Amino acid sequence: MTDKFDCIVVGAGPAGVACAYKLAKAGLSVIVFERGEYPGSKNVSGGVLYSTVLNKLIPDFWQEAPVERHVAKRRYSILSKDSEMAVEFSFDEFNKPPYNNSFTVLRSKFDRWFAKKAEDAGAFILTETVVDDFIRESGKVIGVKARREGGDIYANVVVCAEGANSLLAEKTGLKKKPTDHQMITAEKEIISLPREVIEDRFSLDSDEGMTIEFFGDAVKGMIGSGFIYTNKDSLSVGVGCPISVMKKNNMRPNDLMEAFKSHPIVRKFLRGGKTEELSAKMIPEPGYKNLPALITNGLLIVGDAAGFVNPSLYREGSNMAMASGVMAAEAILEAKEKGDFSEAGLNSYVKRLNESFVMKDLKRFGDAPERLSGMPHLFKEYPDAILKMAEGYFTVSDMPKRETQQLARQHFRDKISVWKFLWDMYKARRAIM
């Protein structure tokens, strides 16, 4: 192995591999360090891949990639203790290529495939290797210290794509240690079901997929959500809440997961299924104002390590990760042409990000968790009151409908200030849509 590369990438997630693929295709020597047994072995997500960036890198990738289903249906559900109010969207246009650039995936399969594409392009991926620190010289990052024999490896530039728990980025001083409120703790299970059962239960045609996001009592009325995503012959099922909220409510992720699966509405979707895998991860939601510095001499930060996650209803992470990886690669190619890997020489990465959907969407939606945290009643009191009012509206009795409707509205007003409710709904819409 050579001890000097054009670029070192730390982390074989979507951001790191997208960067390595782009650079290797351009003829640069690239090594990727991955601490897992294989790319994807430690990478966990809810299971939806947004693919506008990937489809530009590898056109019509879905014809060969191990995607599960294209997302043709979306459902948003508010739960009370035993009831549900939901809205569902289905668009036939999403059944046509490129399938609205939305696919359910199992990351252990997908990440392995994507990493193999980078290897085929010329990148060298070294697994089961932990990077402990950067090597610096005269204020410039010039390599990494890997936990293996001959572990000092050098490069013109290093890309930090280590994920949400980005200890290396914190060591540089570019990134502050996140607070408990800026990190989501999420738990996910893969629950197997026969393909025909999934398609019948969720009213899907072959290869069609569905995502369901649950709020309210799905997570015990806390800030956060639960989800079900359909795969070919399994469901990705999970919950996620800020660490601070979990601590405040003395709730463990596993207990929250069991409560979610036991909810009468959720239980119907899962019946007959068998849990095959259980995993957990952290998701960064620092907010736009708390993003780290993204470059320094010889170093760029991409993906989850940089906090590039859209926390709104769009739940977009993979697309932002890949976009940042590609833009980092483009900046590196420019820097190599100029022979300047200083902070100034790499600054086109920041410029590209600022002009892209990544920063524009983060600026618009990135602070949604912070805004919503000031309205905890959105997730408990409001769902309960709304569903109770709806129950009253649709209860059949021998009373005149006008009277039952008045009673339902009065019950709502007894519990909730109408003006405060309308104002909160306005603020919530602004935060997440």
N, C-alpha and C positions, 0 to 999 in steps of 0.2 A: 504494500500500500504506500502510495506517495504520502509525504507528510505536509504537502502544500497543495491546496485546491483553490480554484477561483472562488468557490462559495461553500460554506458549511451551513446546513440547515439543521436546527435542533427541533425535532418533532415531526412525525410522519402523519399528521392529521391533514384535513383538506387544505389548510393554508400552506403548510410546509411542502406538501407534495405538489400543489399547484405551482408554487415558486420553483421547486426543483425541476419539474417537468418543463416549464417555460425556458429555464436556463439551459437545461441539457439539450433541448431541441435547438437552441441557438449555438451549441457547440462548447459551452463552458463545462469545466470539470466541477462536479457537485457531489458532495457526500451528505447524506441525511442520517442523523443519529436518532434512533427510536428506542425508548426504554422497554417497550413491550416485546413479547415473544415474537410478534409479527405486527405489521401495521394494522391497526384496528382492534387489536386484542385488548387495549385499554381505552379505546375511544367509544364513548357512549353518547347517544343523542336520543331525542324522542323518536326519531325515525323518519323525518321528512327532509328530503334533499331538494333544495331549490337550485336550479341548474342553468340559469342563463349564462353564467361565466363558464361552467364546465362545457356547455354545448358549443361555445366558441373555441375552447381549447381542443375538444375532441368532438367534431360535428356528428350528430346522430348517435351519441355515445350509448343511448339506451338500447340500441340494437345488440350491443355486446356486454354492457355493464350488468352486474347482478342486482338490478333494481327489482323491487317487489311488485308494486302496482303504481300506476299513475293516479294522481289524486283528482277524481272527477266530482267528488262531493265533499262539502264542508258543513259541519254542524256545530253550533254553539249552544251550550246548555247551561241553564242556571238551576241549581238544585237547592231545595230546602230539605228538611229531615227525611221526607218520604215522597216528595213531589218534584216535578220538573216542568220548566218552561223552556222551549228550545226553538231555534230558527235554523233551517237547513237550506243550503244552496246546492243546486245541481245544474251544471252547464254542459250541454252536449259538445260544445266547442272544445272543451277540455279533453275530449276523447280523441282529438286529432293532434298529430305531431305539431309542435314539440310538447304537447300535453300540458300546456300552461307551465312548463318548466318546474313541475312539482311531482315528486315520486316518493313513495315510502321505500326505505332501505333498511337493511340490517348492517350496521357499520362494520362489524367484523368481516363481512363479506365484501362490502363496497370498498372500504379503505384498502383492503388487500389488492383488489383489482386496480384501483387507482395508482397505488404505489408501484405495481408491476408495469403500468404504462410509463411511469417515470423512469423505471429501470430500463425498459426497452428503449427509451429515448437517450439513455446514457448515464443517468444518475446512479450513484452507488449508495444503496440503503443498508445501513448497519444496524441490526436489531439487538435487543437485550443489552443495550448500552446506555448508561446514565451519564449525562454531562453535568459535572459538578460546578464548573465555573468557566468564565472567559479568561483568555490569556490577553494581557494588556501590555502595551509598550508605548511609552511617551504619550499617554492619554488616548490611545487608539486600541480598539479590540482587534486582535490579529489572529485569534484562534480560540480553541476550547480545550479544556481538560476533561477527557473522557475517562470513565472508570473501567479501564482495561489496560492490558500491557501495551506500552508505547502509546499512552493515551493523550499525549500532547499533539494536537493536530492543528495545522495553521492554514489560513486562507486570507484572501484579500478582503473578504467581507463575511459576516456571520448574520444569519437570519434566525431570530428567536421565535419559534412557533411551538412552544412547549405546552400551550393550553392554558386552562383557567388558573391552575395552581402554579403560577409563573414565578418561581423562586429566583431564577436567573435574572429575569427582568428587574426584580426588586433589588438584586445585588448591584445592578448597575446604577441604581439611584434614579433611573428613568421612570420607575413605577413605584407608587406607594403601596404598602400592604393594604389590601382591601378590608373594609369594615364588614362586619357580619351582615349588615343591611345591603351590602353591594354584591353579595354572593348568594345564589340560589342553591339549595341542596335538593337534589332530585333523585328519586328512586324509580327504577323501571323493571318490569318483568316482561319476558317473552312468553306468551301463553298460546300453546298450540291448539288448533282447531282444524278439522278437515276443510279443504278449500271450498267444497260445495256448501258447507254449513255457513262459512263466512259470507259467501256471495248471497245466500238466501237470507241470512239474518240481517245483513246491511243493505239488501236490495241492490246488489252490484252485478253487472255483467262481467264476463271474463276479463281480467287484467285491470278493471276499474278498482279504484281505491277510495277510502273515505277517512277523513280525520274528524274527530270529535274532541272539542275542548269543553271541560266542565269547570264551573265556578260555584261559589257559594258553599253549600254544605259538602261539596266534593272534597274540600280541604278544611272541614270543620269551621267554615266561616272565616278562615284566615286569608290574608293576602297570598294569592297563589292560584294554582289550578291543577286539575287532573286531565288526563288525555287517554284516548284510545285511537290507535292508528292501525289500519288493516294491512297486513302483509299477505303473501300468497296463501300460506297455510298456518298463519299465526297472527296474533295481535300484539302490538307494542302497547303496553299499559303502564301508566306512571303518574306520579304526582311531583310537584315542586313548589317550594316556598322559600322565602329568604331565611337564612340561618338565624337572624335576629328574631324573626317571628316564631320560628320553631322553639327557640330558647325561651322566649317570653311565655309561650303557652305550654312549656314543659312537654313538648311533643317529640317523639322519635320518628324518623322517616318510615321505619318499618310499621309502626303502629298506625301512622297516617295512611300508608298504602293499604293495610288490611281494612281500615275503616272505609276507604274509597271503594275497594272491591266489594265490600259488603253492602254498600248502599243499594236499596231495592231497584233503582233505575239502572245502575251500573251492573249489578249482578246478572240482570237479564242478558246483557250483551256478552257476558263471560261464561255463562252456564255451559257445563260440559267440557270446558277447557282445562288444560294441564300446564302448570308452570314449568317451563324448560330452562329458563335463565333468570337470574336476578343480578342487577347491577346498580351502581350508584355513581353519581358524579356531581361536580360543582359547575355552575353556570355563572359567568361573570355578568353583572348588570351594573357597571360603575356609573353610568350616566354620562352624557356628553361632556359635562363640565369637569368630570373626574378622569377623563382619558389620560393615559400616560404620555410622556414625550415619546415619539415613535422612532427617532433616529439619534444616533450619536456617531462619532468617528468609528467607522468599520462595523456598525451594527444597525439592524432594522428589526422592529417588532411587528408581528402580524397575527391575525386571527384572534382566538380567545385570549391569548396573552396580552393583546392590545385592548381587549374589552369590546370587540366588534360583534355585538349581539343586539338585534332589534327586539326589545322586550314587549312590543305591542301585540295586538291580535295576530300580526303576521308571523311572529315567532321565527324570525329569519336569522340564521347563524351561519350555516354552511356556505351560502352564496356570498355573504360578506367576507367570510374567511378566505374563500378561493379568490375573490376579487382583490383582497389585500395582498395575497401571495403573488398573484399575477402582476400587480402594480409594483410590488417590491422587486420582482424580477426585471421588469422594464427599467426601473431606476438603476438597478445594478448593471444592466447592459449599457446604459448611458454612462455610468460611472467608469466602467471598464474602458469604454471608447476614449474617455477623457483621461484615464489613468488617475482618477481622483475619487478615492473612497472615504473622504472626509465627510463630516456632517453636511457641509455645503455641497459636496459632490453627490450626496444621496438625497438631497432635499426635494428632488422631483417626485419622490415617493409621496411625501406629504402633499405636494401640489396636486398630484393625481387623485389622491384620496379626497381632498377637499372639493374637487370638481366632479366627483363620482356620487352615485346613489348611497355609498357607504356613509360618508360624513353627512350628506344632506338628510338621510333618514335618521341617523343618530341624533342629529341636531333637532329633528322634528319629534322623534319618539323616545330617544335614549333616556330621558328623565321621567318617563312614565311611572316606574316603580316609586320614585321619590314623591311624585304628585299624588299617586293613589294611596301611599302610606298615610297621608293626612286625612284619609276618608275611610277608615276601617269598616264603617257601617255599610259601605258599598257591598261588602262580601258576606255579611251576616244579616243585619236588620232589614236591609232593603229586599234581598231575595225572599226572605221569609214573608214579609208584608205583601210583596207583589204576588207571590204564589197563593197566599191566603185570600187575597182579593180576587184573583182569577178563579180560585175554587168556588168562592161565593157566587161569582157571575154564572158559573156553569152548573151549579147545584140545582137539580130538579126537585121541586117541592110543590105544595098546593098554594103557595103564596104567589101573588102577582109578580111578574118579572120586574116591574118597576121597583117594587119594594125590596126584592132580593138584591137588585143592583145597588139600591141606595144603602142597604145594610153592608154590602161588601165595600163600597166606597167609604162609608163611615168607619168601618173597622180599620181601613188603611189610614185614614186621617187621624184616628185615635193613636195609632202607632208611630206615624211619620208626619213631619211637617211637609206639606205639599211644596211650599216655596223652596225649602231647603233641598228637598228631593230633586226638584227641577234644576236648581243651581248645581247640585252635585252631578247630575246626569250630564249637564253641559260640560262641566270640567272634566269628567271622565271621558266623554267623547273626544274632547280636545287632546287628551293624553294618549289615547290608544288607537284612534282611527284617523 
